[in-house]
């Protein structure tokens, strides 16, 4: 009898975490490494949020919290959804998890049976398909195109839906492409979903507040209220408030799903860290002035990186509407020879040779289900980004 669970054979380690760790290891060996692989704001958590956590400790808010979250945070989440998204959820229709990843996993675990299909547009965040597989489901990938700015088209969604489809997963703005859906683009997709009442909608809105220019964020249940009773709207404080290490994600949805997720979480992790929850209350209810400041900095970085990468030989970098990633194509560089003598046969070869030759760590597009591309996170300083992009330009010029 095998010791390890068979389910583990269906999944693989996170590529983004693996690349980030490799960059750390090379740095520890004395290499000059610029890591553009991690999806984490380089800003510090705002002081008012840190102060709220300290005050919670001093008040003695250090006991086990309720499984679905402390009521002040669930109330703040319901108010946030009403204030910013026009969605009417009761606090009892919300749940707090240990990060958005935890909420996503619990939603799949609570709803997916063996053989159920989950439609995932590609490119996708690396963890989505593995979560589905661990829960016994079947990911159904729908490839998007660079010329469509990596957005799912309604006719492609229609073709992908079968009697076994349980969920469609939206991530807007997207990790890894930064693509974000306009209201009209979402309406075209929700019109398709209205024709298929057995299909539920899971929307990962983690990058909601990081959109640029005149773009206006909307979420599926906001665009089509008739989908409210089969939509799970997921968000968190990690990206908008620079709170990645606090590990607070949240969601709101129909009562029967939230009760199921509460029961599952009660047997799994119980409530998320009480102190971090009180910090999240302040994040959602307190001053929001950090958001435009972060957004302005990220937009400037996006424009810098996009401009420099589009000047690199053989790269095509579309303009993303949000998040803090770009997803350039290296199609013109496939088959070229690197300075080491290795042929660039895949996007994984490209990022591996880039790391060895120039010390720039990025993540290959095939890890996100669509290549030949690579993902760069521009959640770091302008100086580091300019230096990294110069090195990428030099690397691309060296290929023959």
N, C-alpha and C positions, 0 to 999 in steps of 0.2 A: 504494500500500500504506500503510495507516494505521500510524503509529509506535507508539501506545499499544495495549496489549493489550485485546482485546475484553472480557475478564473484568472490567475496571474499569468498564465501562458497566453492570454488574449490581449494583454496590455504591454506597454513599453514605458521606460522611464521618460519623464518630461524632457524634451529636447532643449527647452529654454533654460531649465535648471542645469542640465548637463553642460551646455556651452558656458554658462555663467561660472560654473565650478571649474571648468578647464581654464578659463581666463584667470580666476583666482589662483589656481595652482601655478600657472606660468608666472604670474606676478610674484608669488612667493619664491620662485626660483631666480628672481632678479630681472625678469624680462620687463620691458616698458610696454605695458598693455593698456589699450583703451577699450573698455568693455561697453558695447552698445547692444547688449543682449538682454538686459533685465528690464522688465516693465514696471519700474518703480520711480516715482517722482524724486528728484534730488533735493527738493525743498524739505525743510523741517516742519513738523506739525505746528500749527499756529499756537501761540502762547495761551490764548483763552481756553483752548481745548486741553492743553496740558494742565492748566490751573484747575480745570473742572475735575480732572482725574485725581490731582493731589488732594483737593477738597473732599472728594469721595472717600479717599483713604482715611483722611482725618476724621470724617464722620462715622467711620467704621463700616463702610459699604463693602465688606470683604467676605461676606457669607455666600453660600450657594444661591445663585439667582434662579428665578423660574426658568423652566426649560425653554420656552419660546421667547424669553427676554423680559427685562424689567418693564413694568407698565409705562413709566415715563418715556422710555425709548420707543415702545410700540406706539404710544400716542404721538410722539414726534415724527415717527415714520408715516403714520396715517396723515398727519398734517402736511408733511412734505409732499406726499403723493397728491393731495388736494391742491396745495398751493402752487406747485410747480408743474404738475401733469394733468390737473383737472380730474383726477381719479378718486372716487368715493369708496374708500376702504374703512371698515371699522378697525380699531386697534386689535381686536381679536382675530382679524383676518391677516395679521402680519406675523412674521417670525424672524428672529435674530439668530444668526449662525456665526461660527468661527471663520469669518471670511466668506466672500461670495462663492468660492469653490465649494465650501461646505454646504451652502444652501443649494447649489446646483446638484451636487451629488445626492443630497437627501431627497430632492424632488424626483430625481430619476429612480432612486431606490424605493420611494413610496409609490411609484406609479407604473414602472416598466416591468412587464412580464417577459418571459423567454420568447424571443422571436418578434417582439414589438419593434417597430421601425421608428427611428428618430431622424428627421431630415436635417442635415447640417450643411449650410452653404460653405464651399471651400474657396479661399483659404479660411481656416478656422483656428480658434485658440486650441493649442495642442491637447488640452485635457478633456475637451468635450467628447471625442469618440471613445476614449478609454473609460470614462465614467459610464457611458452607455453600455460598453462591452462588459464591464464589471457587474452591471446590474442585469445582465442576460439579454440585453437588447441588441439591435442591429443598426449601426449607423448607416444612413443613406446619404452619400455625399453628392452634392450638386455643384459642379464646378462653375465658377464665375469667370469673367474675362477682363483683362486689363482695359480693353476698349469700352467696357461698361463700368469702369472704375470699381471692379470687383464687387458688383452688387447683383443680388439674386433677381432674376426677371420673373414676372408672373407666369409666363408660359412654361418656364423651367420648373417652377414650383408645382404647377398643375401636373406636369408629366411625372413628377417624383412621388406624388401622393398615391397610396394604395390602400386597400382595406385594412392593412396591418399598421398603417401610420398612426403612432400615438402622439408624437410631438413634432412641431417645427420649431427649431431653435434660431432665434435672431440675436445678433450681437451688433449693436449700432450705438456709437461709432465702434468700428471693428478692431479687434486685435486678431490678425496682424496688419491689416491693410490701411486702417484709419478711415475706411469708407463709412459714410453715414447716410441713412435714407431720409429723403425729404418726406413731407406729409403726403404728397401725391404719389411718390414711389411706394410708400407703405400702404396707401389706400388701394393701389392696384394689387398688392399682395394680400391684403385682408379681404378684398373682394373674392379672391380665389378661395380663401379659407372659409368664408361664409357658406360656400357650396358643399363643404365637407364637415358636417357637424361632429364627426368622431375624432377630428384632429384638434389637439390642444396646442397652445402657443406658449413657448417659454422665451422670455425676452431678457437678455443680459444687457442692462443699461449702465454698466459700471463706469463708462466714460462719458456719461450724459453731459456733464458740465464742461467737457473739453472739446468744444466745437469752435470753429473759427470763421472770421468774416461775418457775413450776414446769415449764416446757416442757423435755422431754428430747429431745435431738437423736438421730436415727438416720439411717442411710444405706441405700439399697436393698439392697446386697449383704449388709448386716448383718441386714436384715429377712428376706430370702429368699436363703439361701446357695446355692440351686440356680441362681441367676443369676450367681454368681461368675465362671464361665467365659465370660460375655459382658457383663461390666460393667467400665467404666473409671471409677475413683473419683479425682476431681481435687480438689486442695486447694492450700494455699499458706500463706505466712507473712505476707502483706501486711496483712490486716485484724486478725487476732487479736493480732499482735505489733507493730502499727504500723510495718511494714517495706515500705510501698508502693514506695519508691525503690530498695530493694535488688534488686527484680525477681527473686524466686524463687518459682516455682510448682512443683508436683510432682503425680505421679499414680502409680497402681498398677493393674495389670490383667493379663490373660492373656499368656503368653509371646509368642505369635505377634504380637500387637498391639504389645507393648513393643519387640520386635526391629525391627518395621517403623518405629516412631517413632524408634528409635535410628538406623537407617539414614538416614531422612529428615533428622534433626537433624544427622547427621554431614556432610551435603552442604549444610546450610543455615547454622546458627549455630555448630555444635559446642557445647562445654560452656558453661553459664552461668558468670558471673563467679566465679572461685575464692574470692575474699575474701568475697563475699556468701554463698557456699555454707557457708563455715566459720561465718559469723554465724548461718545457718539451723540448723546443727548445734546450736549453743548454744540457739537459740530452742526447738527441739523437745526437747532433752535436759536443759536447765537448769531453773531455777526457773520455775514457771508462775504466780507470784503477780500478774503484770501482768494476766492475763486476767480474774479476778474484779473487779479495780479498773476496768478499761476497761468491762466489762459493766455494772457498777453505774452508772457515769457515763452510758453510753448509754441504759440503761433509764430513768433520771431524765429525760433529754432527750426520749426518746420520749413519756413521759407528759405532759411540758410541752407539746410541739408538738401532740400529738393533742388535748389539752384545749383549747388556744387555737384550733386550726383548726376544731374542731367548734362553737366559738362564733362563727365567721365566717359571715356571711350567705351562704347558698347552697352551703356546702361540706359534704361528708360524708366523714369520715376514719375508716376502719376501723382497728382495733387490730392492728398487726402483731406476730407472735411473735418476730421477730428482725431481724438486719442493722441498718442505721442509716438506714432510709428510711421515709417514709410516702407514701401514694399516694392523696390525696384526690380525690373526684369533684367536677367542676364542672358536672354535668348541669343543675342548676337555674339556672346563670348563662349558659348558651348563649342567644344572642339579645339579651342585655343590651348597653347602650351604655356604653363607657368614657368617662372624663373628656375624652379627646382627641376624642371624637365617633365613634370607630371601633366598629363592631358586633363583639361577641365571638362569632364564628361557629364557632371551633374552640378546642381547648385551646392550640394554638400562639399564637393571638391573645391568649389570656388571659395566658400567661407573658410574651409580648412587651410587652403593655401594662403588666403588673405591673412589669417591669424599667424601663420608661420612666417610669412614674408614681411608683414608690416605691423604685426601686433595689434590688429583691430579685430575684436570679437563681435560677430554678428550671428544670426540664426538662419539656417538654410530654409528655403521656402517649402521644400518637400516635407519638412516636419509639420507644416501647417496645411498640408494636403494639396498644395498647388505650387508648381514650379514651371520653368526654372526662375526662381526669384530668391531674394533674401530679405530678412526683416532687420531694420535698424530701429532701435529705440533712441529718440532724441531727448530723453529725460535726463540730460546732463548739461554741463556748462557749454556756452557758445564756443569757448576756447577749445575745449576737448572735441567738440563736434567739428570745428573748422580743421583742427589738426587731423582728426580721423578721416574726414572727407578728402583732404589733400593726399593722405596715404592711400585711400581707395582709388583716387584718380591715378596716382603713381602706379599702383598695382595693375589697374586695368590697362594702362599704357604699356606695361612691361609684358603683357601677354602677346604671344606671337602665333 
